[in-house]
Amino acid sequence: MHKTPRDISGRELCKLLGRFGYTVTRQTGSHIRLSALQAVRIHHITIPNHDPVKIGTLNKILHDIAEFQKISKEDLLQQLWG
């Protein structure tokens, strides 16, 4: 079982999500917008550019990404920080 990290910055998370095809599409203030295209579906996610990202916010982001990727959150954690 892999625990959600508590010390990751928004920038670091954006880089890690590149493994899943997410790219920065815009930045407004302290929020970074990432998008991923999968077949005919597109997924947008907003990452706060904070250091560190609050654990509740990070969990919500990871849950949304796991749902879009059709994998479990545990599998996502393993692939990002395994």
N, C-alpha and C positions, 0 to 999 in steps of 0.2 A: 504494500500500500504506500503510495507516494503522497506526501503532505504538500499542500499548497504553500509556496514560499511566502514569507511575510515581509521580505525586504526587496522586492523587485520594483524598479522604476517603470514609468510608462514607456520610456524610450527602449529599455531592455525588452519589455513585453512586445513592443512593435517589431523589433528585430527577430525575436523568437517566432512570432506568428507568420513571418515570411516563409517559414517551412511549409505552411499550409496554404500558400498562395495569396496571403494578404499583403496588400501594398498600400502605402499612404496615399490617400486621394486628396486630402486637404488638412490644413491645421488652422483652427480659429482659436486665438487666445491660448489657453492652457489645455485644449482638447485636440486630440489627433484622430482623424477619421480614417479608418482602414476599410478596404473593400476586397472581397474575394469573389471570383467568378467560378462557378462549378456547373458545367453543362449549360443549362439555360437559366440557372438560378444565380442571383447575386446576393451577397451578404454584406451589409454595412455594420460596422461596430465602431463605437467611439471610446477611445482610451484617454483617460485623464493623464496629462503630462506631469505627474506628481512623483515625488521620490520619498517614500515608497507609495505605491497605489494602496488604498485602504483594502483590507482583507475582504470585506463584504462586496465592494465594487469588483475586485479581482475575481471572486467566486462567481458573481453574476456574469461577467465577461466570459469566463471559461465555460460556464454552463451553456451560454448562448452559442459559443463556437462549437462545443461538443455536439449540441443538438443539430446545428447546421451541417457539420461534418458527418453526422450519423455514427458517432462513436460515443463511448461512455466518457464521462469526465475523468475517470481514473485512467483510461487509455490516453486521453489528451495530456494529462499530467505526466504520464510515463514518457510520451513522445517528446514533450517539451523539456523536461528536467531529468529524464531517466538516465 
